[in-house]
Every structure is written in structure tokens, then in C-alpha cells.
């Protein structure tokens, strides 16, 4: 079945760096755009970044210039590199395969990232 599994979260200091990864299975990964979202405690889930199947990227203003989304179609993975994280980046990060005309949204289980000194 279609599955997204995140890994690599944890604790990072402000100004440090951390990467989270998402392993996809059950579909033709190279056919789909992929995205990362996040949800901080008590807040709504918010979009962070998207990468199209052609590799074009787009970012939320809050992370542009600090975060980098990338994909490896040979490994069926999509990564989010977080540089210079800030306290406000603390959240559960979710991997997402956006809905298309023929398929619904698919979500990973989420992974905690905590930015703290």
C-alpha cells in the first residue's frame, strides 16, 4: 500500500542543522510532487515546502533561505535540510504526497523536531 515514513528528527540547537527524511513506497515516486508540512503544539498544520516531480521547489516565507527540500527518485526519498533553525521551527514535521485529480492526500505519521538550547 501507499506509505510514507519519516525519520531523522530530534533535538537541535538554534543555529545548528538537522535533516529529516521521508521514505516512500507503494507508488511510482517519480510521478508525484512531494511536500513537507509541520504542526506546532496548539496550532494548525502549515505547509513548509514542495518539490515537483521535475525538481522545482517552493518554500514558505518562514523557511525560505534556511530550509532545503530535495528528492532522490532512485531511492524514493524526499529530504528536508534545516539550517539555522529557530525556536519557532519546533513542530511535528509531516511528509506529504499532495492530492491529484486521481488520488487523495497521503501523509506520513510525523516526526518531532525540537529546536532548543
C-alpha positions in Angstrom: 0.0 0.0 0.0 1.0 3.6 -0.3 3.2 4.6 2.6 5.3 7.5 3.8 7.7 7.0 6.7 9.7 9.9 8.2 13.0 9.6 10.0 15.8 11.7 11.4 14.1 14.2 13.7 15.2 15.1 17.2 16.7 17.9 19.1 18.8 20.7 17.5 20.2 23.9 18.9 19.2 27.2 17.4 21.6 28.0 14.5 22.6 24.3 14.1 21.4 22.0 11.4 19.2 18.9 11.1 17.7 16.9 8.3 14.5 14.9 8.2 13.9 12.2 5.6 10.8 10.5 4.2 10.8 7.1 2.6 8.0 6.4 0.1 6.6 3.1 -1.1 3.6 1.7 -2.9 3.5 4.1 -5.8 5.7 5.5 -8.6 7.5 8.1 -6.6 9.0 9.9 -9.6 5.5 10.7 -10.9 4.5 12.8 -7.9 5.2 16.1 -6.3 6.1 15.8 -2.6 5.8 18.2 0.3 6.6 18.8 3.9 4.2 20.3 6.4 4.6 21.0 10.1 2.3 21.4 13.1 3.4 23.1 16.3 1.6 22.5 19.6 -1.9 24.0 19.6 -1.6 25.3 16.0 -2.9 24.3 12.6 -0.8 22.3 10.3 1.1 24.5 7.9 2.8 24.0 4.6 6.7 24.2 4.6 8.0 23.2 1.2 7.1 21.4 -2.1 9.3 19.8 -4.7 7.7 18.8 -8.0 8.5 15.6 -9.9 10.7 17.7 -12.1 12.6 19.0 -9.1 11.2 22.5 -8.9 11.0 23.7 -5.4 8.9 26.2 -3.4 9.1 27.3 0.2 7.0 29.1 2.8 8.3 32.5 3.5 9.1 31.5 7.1 11.7 28.9 6.0 12.9 30.2 2.6 16.7 30.6 2.6 17.1 28.3 5.6 15.5 25.0 4.6 16.1 23.0 1.5 13.8 20.3 0.1 15.3 17.6 -2.1 14.4 14.3 -3.6 16.2 11.1 -4.7 14.0 9.3 -7.2 16.3 6.3 -7.3 15.9 5.8 -3.5 12.2 7.0 -3.3 13.1 9.6 -0.7 12.4 13.2 0.0 14.5 15.2 2.5 14.2 18.5 4.3 17.5 20.0 5.3 17.0 22.6 8.1 19.8 25.1 8.5 19.9 27.9 11.1 16.7 26.5 12.8 14.9 28.8 15.2 12.8 28.1 18.2 9.7 28.7 16.2 10.6 25.8 13.9 9.8 23.4 16.7 7.0 21.2 15.5 6.0 17.7 14.3 7.0 17.5 10.6 4.9 15.6 8.2 5.8 14.2 4.8 3.0 14.6 2.2 2.1 13.4 -1.2 -0.3 16.1 -2.4 -3.7 15.1 -3.8 -4.1 14.9 -7.5 -7.1 14.5 -9.8 -7.0 10.8 -9.3 -5.6 10.3 -5.8 -6.1 11.7 -2.3 -3.5 13.3 0.0 -1.1 10.8 1.6 0.5 11.6 5.0 3.3 10.2 7.0 3.0 9.6 10.7 5.0 12.7 11.5 8.3 13.2 13.3 9.2 15.6 16.2 11.8 18.3 15.6 12.6 20.4 18.7 14.8 23.5 18.5 16.2 24.3 21.9 19.3 25.5 23.6 
